[in-house]
Amino acid sequence: MNSLCRLGATEAVALLKKGEVSPLELVDAAAARIAETDGVLNAIPILCLDRAREQPQRVMQQRREEHPPHYLHGLPIAVKDNVHVQGVRCTMGSPILATQVSAESDPCVQRLEAHGALVIGKSNIPEFAAGGNTFNEVFGITRNPWNTARTPGGSSGGTAAALASGQVWLGTGNDFGGSIRLPASFCSLVGLRPTAGLVPRIQKQAYSPLNVEGPMARSVADCALMLECEAGWHPLDPLSWPVQPGAYLAAAREPQPPRRIAFSLDLGIYPALDEEVARVCGEAARKLQAAGCAVEETHPDLRDAYETFQVLRGAAFVANMGAMLEQHRSQLKPEVIANAEYGFGLRAAEIARAEIAQGEIVRRMARFLGEHEILICPTAMTPAIPVEQRYLQSLNGVALEGYLGWLLSTCAISVTGCPVLALPCGFTRDGLPVGLQVIGAPRTEARLLQIGAWMEQVLGVGPLTPIDPRAHA
């Protein structure tokens, strides 16, 4: 593996800032690493290396001392294939849009490029980002570098596989029901599902807090660095707000323990939990307690969170996929069709009740986090599943509902409106990564990163990436 690919994002940026390495050298290193590993992984099927190589002059126009501390100075990144990059294909993982080329970049890409990022490619996703396993009919299956027989998760699975294998230093993700958190857990990475609006985005439902954009990285510090570039007010996102530049990176560099941790293996709602996940997460909680932090086994009242999520997601599918269902039904995968049909079958009263229920869940969670600064729980009920499985249908003999049933742990937390840091916490006896959701109160991302940096030190798990892809039976 090229030594440049082994660097963390903050380390690579420091070298770029000093002029000890050039943006073109990093682009070449990334291109070589992709050529070396992507035949197995299929993480970045759309490359725009020529576009990236044309950008360094723009990046270097200003003197280095004029840039903010979080400027990326020509760092190559990957962008998820449901996010627009001007002049680059954006297939959404669907044969319907296989030849679509973006006319304009999304706000997060504009922000990243304005902060010196070089987009070198688009990372693979499930069709229309629906599902926890990354495969589609345009580019095929993406594999997990920790075990190429397993999925990297979804829907940001391509970004996760690229980061874990050292193809890029940072990558974009977005998260509705766990699309940042699940791949981070399956690939031993850090990802942040921020409070809605912190990272601006343009979406059909302008005031929806469920679908958010966020950073994915190999460490808490790298995640904070990327968040600095993405966050802030944008006139086209009514949920966005101004931020203090440098606050997130400063927080990640000053690890501090939380005042009190609530820990739950099942949030009171999981129908089942893999034994190895329970063991690894339980050991992680004991390490945090041994480090001097008060840890209490408890959880908020989330009994109606998953049902509420399903209804709100169904309504969102009507908005986002209704026209596709009417015009291209035969080309859509079954899960997308089922979600859209479920949404069309909802009554107005059901949607209104779900919106009211979400308000109650948000307030219950706020009261809970007033007593416990953070809540930690397993990100997923299971380690990464085999790539051949579209989704997990049962666990420990318990049937799971639909293709989202195995993602209940992340879906339920999405409804709370809370920011969530996905953090590696250990490995199964078979060597598969396991992650925690570290959940804080809305708009407390700086504090969450500070706590995450402390937990990262205590748990001693990351960053253990990048790795060479590993083939296992």
C-alpha positions in Angstrom: 0.0 0.0 0.0 1.3 3.5 -0.9 2.4 5.3 2.3 0.3 8.3 1.3 -2.8 6.1 1.4 -2.0 5.1 5.0 -2.2 8.8 6.2 -5.2 10.1 8.0 -7.0 13.0 6.4 -5.7 15.5 9.0 -2.1 14.2 8.4 -2.4 14.4 4.6 -3.8 17.9 4.8 -0.9 19.0 7.1 1.6 17.8 4.4 -0.4 19.5 1.7 -0.4 22.8 3.6 3.4 22.6 4.1 3.9 21.8 0.4 5.6 18.5 1.3 3.2 16.7 -0.9 1.2 17.9 -3.9 -2.5 17.4 -4.7 -1.5 15.6 -7.9 0.6 13.2 -5.9 -2.4 12.3 -3.8 -4.7 12.0 -6.8 -2.1 9.6 -8.3 -1.8 7.7 -5.1 -5.6 7.3 -4.8 -5.9 6.3 -8.5 -3.2 3.6 -8.0 -5.0 2.3 -4.9 -8.3 2.2 -6.6 -6.8 0.3 -9.5 -5.2 -2.1 -7.0 -8.3 -2.8 -4.9 -11.5 -1.9 -6.7 -11.6 -4.9 -9.0 -12.4 -6.8 -5.8 -14.4 -4.1 -3.9 -16.3 -2.2 -6.5 -16.4 0.9 -4.2 -15.9 3.7 -6.7 -17.3 2.7 -10.1 -17.5 6.2 -11.5 -14.1 7.9 -11.7 -13.5 11.6 -12.6 -9.7 11.7 -12.3 -9.2 14.1 -15.2 -11.6 16.5 -13.5 -9.7 16.2 -10.3 -6.3 16.8 -12.0 -7.6 20.0 -13.5 -8.5 21.5 -10.1 -5.2 21.9 -8.2 -4.5 25.3 -9.8 -7.8 26.6 -8.5 -6.9 25.2 -5.0 -3.5 26.8 -5.0 -4.5 30.3 -6.2 -4.6 31.7 -2.7 -1.6 31.8 -0.4 -1.8 28.9 2.2 -1.9 31.3 5.1 -5.1 32.9 3.8 -7.0 29.6 4.1 -9.0 28.7 7.2 -7.4 26.0 9.4 -9.8 23.4 8.1 -9.0 24.0 4.4 -8.3 20.7 2.6 -5.5 22.0 0.2 -6.3 19.5 -2.6 -7.3 16.4 -0.6 -9.0 13.8 -2.8 -12.5 12.6 -1.7 -15.3 10.3 -2.9 -18.9 11.5 -3.3 -21.8 9.2 -2.9 -23.6 8.4 -6.1 -26.9 10.1 -5.1 -25.2 13.4 -4.6 -24.6 15.7 -7.7 -21.1 16.7 -8.9 -21.2 19.0 -11.8 -20.2 17.3 -15.1 -20.1 13.8 -13.5 -22.5 10.9 -13.8 -25.1 10.5 -11.1 -26.9 7.3 -11.6 -28.6 6.9 -8.2 -27.7 3.3 -8.6 -30.6 2.9 -11.0 -30.6 1.8 -14.7 -33.3 4.4 -15.2 -30.7 7.1 -14.6 -27.6 5.2 -15.7 -26.5 7.9 -18.2 -27.5 11.0 -16.1 -24.8 13.7 -15.9 -25.2 16.4 -13.2 -25.6 19.9 -14.4 -24.8 21.4 -11.0 -23.1 20.2 -7.8 -25.1 19.8 -4.6 -24.5 22.3 -1.8 -22.2 19.9 0.2 -20.0 19.3 -2.8 -19.9 23.0 -3.5 -18.8 23.6 0.1 -16.2 20.8 0.0 -14.7 22.0 -3.3 -14.6 25.6 -2.0 -12.6 24.3 0.9 -10.0 22.6 -1.4 -11.4 19.1 -1.8 -10.8 17.2 -5.1 -13.6 14.9 -6.1 -12.0 11.8 -7.7 -15.1 9.6 -8.1 -18.6 8.6 -7.1 -19.1 5.8 -4.6 -21.6 2.9 -5.2 -25.0 2.8 -3.5 -28.1 0.6 -3.5 -30.7 1.7 -6.0 -32.0 5.1 -4.9 -30.1 4.6 -1.7 -32.8 2.1 -0.4 -31.4 -0.6 1.7 -28.6 -1.8 4.0 -26.7 -3.8 1.4 -24.9 -2.0 -1.5 -25.8 -3.5 -4.9 -27.5 -2.4 -8.0 -28.1 -3.3 -11.6 -25.8 -0.6 -13.0 -22.6 -1.4 -11.2 -23.2 -4.6 -9.2 -22.2 -5.6 -5.7 -19.8 -3.6 -3.4 -17.8 -5.7 -0.9 -16.4 -5.2 2.6 -12.6 -4.9 2.8 -12.6 -6.6 6.2 -14.2 -9.7 4.6 -15.0 -9.6 0.9 -17.7 -12.2 1.3 -19.6 -9.6 3.4 -21.5 -6.4 2.6 -20.0 -3.0 3.7 -23.6 -2.0 4.5 -25.7 0.6 2.9 -26.6 2.9 1.6 -23.2 4.7 1.9 -21.5 1.3 1.4 -19.3 2.4 -1.5 -17.9 5.3 0.5 -17.3 3.0 3.5 -15.4 0.4 1.4 -13.3 3.1 -0.3 -12.3 4.7 3.1 -11.6 1.4 4.8 -9.3 0.2 1.9 -7.4 3.5 1.6 -8.8 4.6 -1.8 -9.7 8.0 -0.4 -9.1 10.0 2.8 -12.7 11.4 3.2 -16.1 10.6 1.7 -19.6 11.9 1.7 -22.6 10.0 3.1 -26.2 10.7 3.8 -28.5 9.1 6.3 -32.2 8.5 6.5 -32.6 5.2 8.4 -28.9 4.5 9.1 -27.1 4.9 5.8 -24.0 6.5 7.4 -24.1 4.6 10.6 -24.5 1.1 9.3 -21.6 1.2 6.8 -19.4 2.8 9.5 -20.2 0.0 11.9 -19.6 -2.7 9.3 -16.3 -1.2 8.1 -14.8 0.1 11.4 -15.1 3.7 10.5 -16.4 7.0 12.0 -19.4 8.7 10.6 -21.7 11.4 11.8 -25.4 11.7 11.3 -25.8 15.4 12.2 -28.7 17.4 13.4 -30.9 18.2 10.4 -29.7 21.4 8.7 -26.1 21.4 10.0 -24.9 20.2 6.7 -27.2 22.0 4.2 -28.9 20.0 1.4 -31.6 20.6 -1.1 -34.5 18.1 -0.9 -38.1 17.9 -2.0 -39.4 18.0 1.6 -37.6 21.2 2.6 -38.5 20.9 6.3 -37.9 17.1 6.8 -35.5 16.3 9.6 -35.1 12.7 8.6 -32.8 12.8 5.6 -29.4 14.4 6.4 -26.0 14.7 4.8 -22.9 14.0 6.9 -19.2 13.1 6.8 -17.5 9.7 6.8 -13.9 9.2 7.8 -11.4 6.9 9.5 -11.1 8.8 12.8 -13.0 11.3 14.9 -10.5 14.1 14.0 -10.9 13.4 10.3 -14.7 13.4 10.7 -14.5 16.8 12.4 -12.3 18.1 9.7 -14.8 17.2 7.0 -17.7 18.5 9.0 -16.0 21.9 9.2 -16.0 22.1 5.4 -19.6 21.1 5.0 -21.5 22.8 7.9 -23.2 26.2 8.0 -26.1 28.3 6.8 -27.3 28.0 3.2 -30.0 30.2 1.6 -31.7 27.2 -0.1 -32.0 25.1 3.1 -34.4 26.6 5.6 -33.2 24.2 8.3 -29.6 25.3 8.1 -28.0 27.7 10.6 -24.6 29.6 10.9 -21.8 27.9 12.7 -18.6 29.0 14.4 -15.7 28.0 12.2 -13.2 25.8 13.8 -15.4 24.6 16.7 -15.7 21.0 15.6 -12.1 20.4 14.8 -11.1 22.1 18.1 -13.5 19.8 20.0 -12.1 16.7 18.4 -8.6 17.7 19.4 -9.6 18.1 23.1 -11.0 14.7 24.2 -13.2 14.9 27.2 -15.4 12.3 28.9 -19.2 12.7 29.2 -20.7 13.6 32.5 -22.9 10.5 32.4 -23.5 7.7 29.9 -26.7 5.8 29.4 -26.1 2.4 27.8 -28.5 -0.1 26.3 -28.1 -3.2 24.3 -31.6 -3.2 22.8 -33.2 0.3 23.5 -36.1 -1.8 24.8 -37.2 -2.5 21.2 -34.8 -4.8 19.4 -36.5 -8.1 18.5 -33.1 -9.9 18.7 -29.4 -9.2 19.0 -26.4 -11.1 17.7 -24.4 -12.6 20.7 -21.1 -11.3 19.4 -22.5 -7.8 19.0 -23.8 -7.9 22.6 -20.5 -9.2 23.9 -18.4 -6.5 22.1 -20.7 -3.6 23.0 -20.9 -4.8 26.6 -17.1 -4.9 26.9 -16.9 -1.4 25.4 -19.3 -0.1 28.1 -17.2 -1.7 30.8 -14.1 -0.1 29.4 -15.7 3.3 29.5 -16.8 2.7 33.1 -13.3 1.6 34.1 -12.0 4.8 32.6 -13.9 6.7 35.3 -17.2 7.5 33.6 -20.6 6.8 35.2 -22.4 4.3 33.0 -26.0 3.4 33.7 -27.9 0.6 31.8 -31.1 2.4 30.8 -32.9 3.7 27.7 -35.5 6.2 26.7 -39.1 5.3 25.8 -38.9 4.5 22.1 -41.7 2.0 21.9 -43.4 3.8 19.0 -40.3 5.1 17.2 -39.9 2.4 14.5 -43.6 2.5 13.6 -43.5 6.3 13.4 -40.4 6.1 11.2 -42.1 3.7 8.8 -45.0 6.0 8.3 -42.9 9.1 7.8 -40.6 7.3 5.5 -43.5 6.0 3.5 -44.8 9.6 3.0 -41.3 10.6 1.9 -41.2 7.9 -0.7 -44.4 9.2 -2.2 -42.7 12.6 -2.6 -39.4 11.3 -3.8 -40.4 8.2 -5.8 -44.0 8.7 -6.9 -43.2 9.8 -10.4 -40.6 7.0 -10.8 -43.1 4.4 -9.8 -45.7 5.7 -12.3 -43.2 6.0 -15.2 -40.7 3.2 -14.6 -42.2 0.6 -12.3 -40.8 -2.4 -14.3 -37.3 -1.1 -13.8 -37.4 -0.5 -10.1 -36.2 -3.1 -7.5 -38.9 -4.7 -5.4 -38.0 -2.9 -2.2 -38.4 0.5 -3.8 -41.8 -0.5 -5.2 -43.0 -1.8 -1.9 -41.9 1.3 0.0 -43.7 3.6 -2.5 -46.8 1.5 -2.6 -46.9 1.5 1.2 -46.6 5.3 1.2 -49.4 5.7 -1.4 -51.6 3.5 0.9 -51.2 5.7 3.9 -54.2 7.9 4.9 -53.7 11.6 5.8 -54.7 10.9 9.4 -52.0 8.2 9.7 -49.3 10.7 8.6 -50.6 13.3 10.9 -50.5 10.9 13.8 -46.9 10.0 13.0 -45.9 13.6 12.9 -47.5 14.2 16.3 -45.8 11.0 17.6 -42.4 12.2 16.4 -42.9 15.4 18.4 -43.5 13.3 21.5 -40.5 11.1 20.8 -38.3 14.2 20.4 -39.4 15.6 23.7 -39.1 12.3 25.6 -35.5 12.0 24.2 -34.7 15.6 25.2 -35.8 14.9 28.8 -33.8 11.7 28.8 -30.6 13.3 27.6 -31.1 16.1 30.2 -30.3 13.3 32.7 -27.7 11.4 30.7 -25.5 13.4 28.5 -25.2 10.7 25.9 -26.8 7.4 25.0 -24.8 4.6 23.5 -26.1 1.4 21.9 -25.2 -1.0 19.2 -25.3 0.5 15.7 -26.6 -2.8 14.2 -28.2 -5.9 15.6 -25.7 -8.0 13.7 -22.2 -7.8 12.1 -22.0 -7.4 8.3 -24.1 -10.0 6.5 -23.1 -12.0 3.4 -23.2 -10.0 0.2 -25.6 -12.5 -1.4 -28.3 -11.6 1.2 -30.4 -8.6 0.1 -31.3 -8.1 3.7 -31.5 -10.0 7.0 -34.8 -11.8 7.3 -34.4 -13.4 10.7 -32.0 -13.4 13.6 -31.7 -16.0 16.4 -34.8 -17.6 15.1 -36.8 -14.4 15.2 -38.4 -13.2 12.0 -37.6 -9.5 11.1 -40.2 -7.3 9.4 -39.5 -6.3 5.8 -36.2 -5.2 4.4 -35.7 -2.6 7.1 -36.5 -4.8 10.1 -32.8 -5.6 10.7 -32.1 -1.8 10.7 -34.6 -1.0 13.5 -31.7 0.2 15.8 -30.8 3.1 13.5 -34.3 3.8 12.1 -35.7 4.4 15.6 -32.9 6.8 16.5 -33.5 8.8 13.3 -36.9 9.8 14.5 -35.5 11.5 17.7 -33.8 14.3 15.7 -30.6 13.7 17.6 -27.1 13.8 16.2 -25.4 10.4 16.2 -21.7 9.6 16.0 -21.0 6.2 14.6 -17.9 4.9 16.4 -15.9 1.6 16.1 -15.9 -0.4 19.4 -14.4 -3.8 18.6 -14.5 -7.0 16.6 -16.3 -10.3 16.7 -14.2 -13.5 17.2 -14.4 -13.9 13.4 -12.8 -10.4 12.9 -15.9 -8.5 11.8 -16.1 -4.9 13.0 -18.8 -3.8 15.5 -19.8 -0.2 16.1 -21.7 2.0 18.6 -24.2 4.7 18.1 -23.2 7.6 20.3 -26.2 9.8 20.6 -26.4 13.4 21.9 -28.8 16.3 22.1 -29.7 18.2 19.0 -27.0 20.8 17.9 -24.4 19.5 20.3 -22.1 18.1 17.5 -19.0 19.8 19.0 -19.5 18.2 22.3 -20.3 14.8 20.7 -17.0 14.9 18.7 -15.2 15.8 21.9 -16.7 12.8 23.7 -16.2 10.6 20.7 -12.5 11.5 20.6 -12.2 10.5 24.3 -14.1 7.2 23.6 -11.8 6.5 20.6 -8.8 6.7 23.0 -10.4 4.6 25.7 -11.7 1.8 23.4 -8.4 1.7 21.4 -10.1 0.4 18.3 -9.5 3.1 15.7 -8.2 4.1 13.4 -7.2 0.6 12.3 -7.9 1.4 8.7 -6.9 1.4 5.9 -6.5 -2.3 5.2 -5.9 -4.5 2.2 -9.1 -6.3 1.2 -9.4 -9.6 3.0 -11.0 -12.7 1.4 -12.6 -15.1 3.9 -14.9 -18.0 3.5 
